[in-house]
Amino acid sequence: MPALILPLTEAAIHWPPRGALIGLDLGTKTLGVAVSDPDRKLATGVETIQRKTFTVDAARLLALAGERGVCGFVLGLPINMDGSEGPRAQSTRAFARNFARLTDLAIGLWDERLSTVAVERELIDMDMSRAKRAKVIDEHAAIFILQGALDRLATLHRDGL
């Protein structure tokens, strides 16, 4: 049975209370990957995968999930500023549907509006060169996405929802 693909807060119900999550920032040429600690407090960058084919990309993600003993995935969903979904969101949903066939770990979708913009500003503020930014931006965007999701889950947990 394919994995469930749900909004973050609904996916969280299908994850155990403790266990690491993998966060993904899907780009057309790269996949940024981050992972949380088992207590889901902190997101850390893992790598930037140079996209090849879906099969190769998915195999690498599943290998990382196995190595790190994760219990779920958080996938950044690029929603437009007006709340609508454009071609990038549709592409992300298609990736999620295909990936869900390869795992039984629930996939949570998290609104990643402006994540890359925020990360790029942060890297510029750190006086990082354009070339260096290009190498790390997707991984840092994955960290930003996953940390936002972790913070939201912590708020829900704290509020007893």
C-alpha positions in Angstrom: 0.0 0.0 0.0 1.4 3.4 -0.9 2.4 5.9 1.8 -0.1 8.5 2.9 0.4 12.0 1.5 -1.2 14.5 3.8 -0.9 18.1 5.1 1.8 18.1 7.8 -0.6 18.2 10.8 -2.6 15.2 9.4 0.5 13.2 8.5 1.9 13.7 12.1 -0.9 11.5 13.4 0.6 8.6 11.4 4.1 9.1 12.8 5.2 7.6 16.1 5.6 10.3 18.9 9.4 10.0 18.6 11.6 9.5 15.6 13.6 11.4 13.0 12.0 13.0 9.9 13.6 13.8 6.6 12.8 17.2 5.1 13.0 17.8 1.3 13.3 20.8 -0.9 12.5 19.7 -4.5 14.2 21.7 -7.2 14.3 21.0 -10.9 18.0 20.2 -10.8 18.6 19.3 -7.1 17.0 17.9 -4.0 17.9 19.5 -0.7 17.8 17.1 2.2 17.7 17.7 5.9 17.0 15.4 8.8 15.7 16.0 12.3 16.9 14.5 15.6 14.7 11.8 17.0 13.0 14.2 19.4 12.1 16.5 16.4 13.7 19.6 17.9 16.4 20.5 15.4 16.8 20.2 11.6 20.2 19.6 10.2 21.4 19.6 6.6 22.4 16.2 5.1 23.2 16.8 1.4 22.1 18.2 -1.9 21.3 15.5 -4.4 22.0 16.3 -8.0 18.8 15.1 -9.7 19.2 12.3 -12.2 16.1 10.1 -12.8 13.2 9.7 -10.4 14.4 6.1 -9.7 17.9 7.1 -8.8 16.8 10.1 -6.7 14.2 8.0 -4.8 16.7 5.2 -4.2 19.1 7.8 -2.6 16.3 9.2 -0.4 15.2 5.7 0.7 18.9 4.9 1.5 19.2 8.0 3.6 15.9 7.2 5.4 17.2 3.7 6.2 20.6 4.9 7.4 19.0 7.5 9.7 16.1 5.4 10.9 13.5 8.0 10.0 9.8 7.5 10.5 8.4 10.0 7.9 9.1 12.6 5.3 8.3 16.3 5.2 8.1 17.7 1.6 8.1 21.4 0.9 5.0 22.3 -1.1 5.6 25.5 -3.1 2.3 27.3 -2.8 1.8 30.6 -4.6 1.6 33.8 -2.6 -2.2 33.9 -3.3 -2.6 30.4 -1.9 -3.1 28.7 -5.2 -1.0 25.9 -6.6 1.0 26.4 -9.8 3.1 24.0 -11.9 5.8 23.7 -9.2 3.3 22.5 -6.6 1.8 20.1 -9.1 5.2 18.7 -9.8 5.9 18.3 -6.1 2.6 16.4 -5.7 3.5 14.2 -8.6 6.8 13.4 -7.0 5.1 12.7 -3.7 2.6 10.3 -5.4 5.4 8.4 -7.2 7.6 8.3 -4.0 4.7 7.1 -1.9 4.6 3.9 -4.0 8.1 3.1 -2.8 7.6 3.6 1.0 5.1 3.1 3.7 6.3 6.1 5.7 3.7 8.9 5.7 4.6 12.1 3.7 3.7 15.4 5.2 3.3 18.4 2.9 4.4 21.7 4.4 3.8 25.2 2.8 7.3 26.3 1.9 6.4 29.8 0.6 9.4 32.0 0.4 11.7 29.4 2.0 14.4 29.8 -0.7 14.1 33.6 -0.6 14.6 33.6 3.2 17.5 31.3 3.0 19.2 33.2 0.2 18.9 36.4 2.2 20.4 34.7 5.2 23.3 33.4 3.1 23.8 36.9 1.6 23.8 38.4 5.1 26.6 35.9 6.0 28.5 37.4 3.0 28.6 34.1 1.2 29.6 34.3 -2.5 27.1 33.5 -5.2 29.0 30.4 -6.2 29.0 29.1 -2.6 25.3 30.0 -2.2 24.4 28.0 -5.3 26.1 24.9 -3.8 24.2 25.0 -0.4 21.0 26.8 -1.0 18.8 23.7 -1.6 20.1 21.9 1.5 19.6 25.1 3.6 16.1 25.4 2.1 15.4 21.8 3.2 16.6 22.8 6.7 14.3 25.9 6.7 11.3 23.8 5.6 11.9 21.0 8.1 12.6 23.4 11.0 9.4 25.2 10.2 7.5 21.9 10.2 9.1 20.8 13.5 8.2 24.1 15.1 4.6 23.8 14.0 4.4 20.2 15.3 5.9 21.4 18.7 3.3 24.1 18.9 0.5 21.6 18.2 2.0 19.2 20.8 2.3 22.0 23.4 -1.2 23.1 22.8 -2.5 19.5 23.1 -3.9 19.3 19.6 
